[in-house]
Amino acid sequence: MTLDQVPLGTRARIVAVDWSLLAVEEAQRLVALGIEPDAFVTMAHRGVFAGRDPIALQVGRMTVALRRAHARAMTVETT
């Protein structure tokens, strides 16, 4: 399953990231925020408009917002 499909309130471990789907700057930003393989995240919120953007994740003690397109590049397993 990809990160954008994780239900709200569910904890997941990022298994893999398809870095080729992201711009270099976007990939660097995600890694700097700790969003990389083996990181644990919790789906905290989804946007309310048609595209359901942005997605808010809990990463450790931080809340990070990212686009669904970025979340689709990440394969996860729920824990």
Steps between C-alpha positions, in 0.01 A plus 500: 500500500617856446510766769204693355277193561570467873188561714496793744655424836689198366871454561711378209863428419639631174639197317621665179495832318497532121736798491467521120144634544625798700703805404847505656409795726181326617691180580763693696230679700326173590826338613584810708161461672564133575262364239705215355506118504460344847340816644177460695220746423139542608232638268368803688282694253387528140393816320128556455490618141462287186865395473517424875829692514704546710557194717629557854726237655640459847870421470637463850386815680460704178195549283598518133273593210562354156323461170317181410727468196799473734317251723424283194875456446533322837421136563402428859392220729265567790614408849 
